[in-house]
Amino acid sequence: MKIVLELHRHAGKTDTKALVDSGATENFIDHREVIRLRLGTKKLVKPLIGYNVDDTPNKHGHIMEYVDLLIKQGNHKKRM
């Protein structure tokens, strides 16, 4: 299922599409979307290994950075 989200950041807000994966253990954003939206990233203290649904490590390697976002859908807001 895909939904439209409104992302708020210091430079304003923008809409983007999100894929809802109810089986995911965390929330993830594609690195190309981070670049496209010019989102600032922060370094993780300890890198994470991303796994695919078949339990194989993701080919893009370890997750080294994260973004801190305020997500709004309708009247619901959540920091992720």
Buried (B, 14 or more C-beta within 10 A) or exposed (E): EEEEBBBEBEEEEBEBEBEEEEEEEEEBBEEEBBEEBEBEBEEEEEEEEBEEEEEEEEEEEEBEEBBEBEBBEEEEEEEE
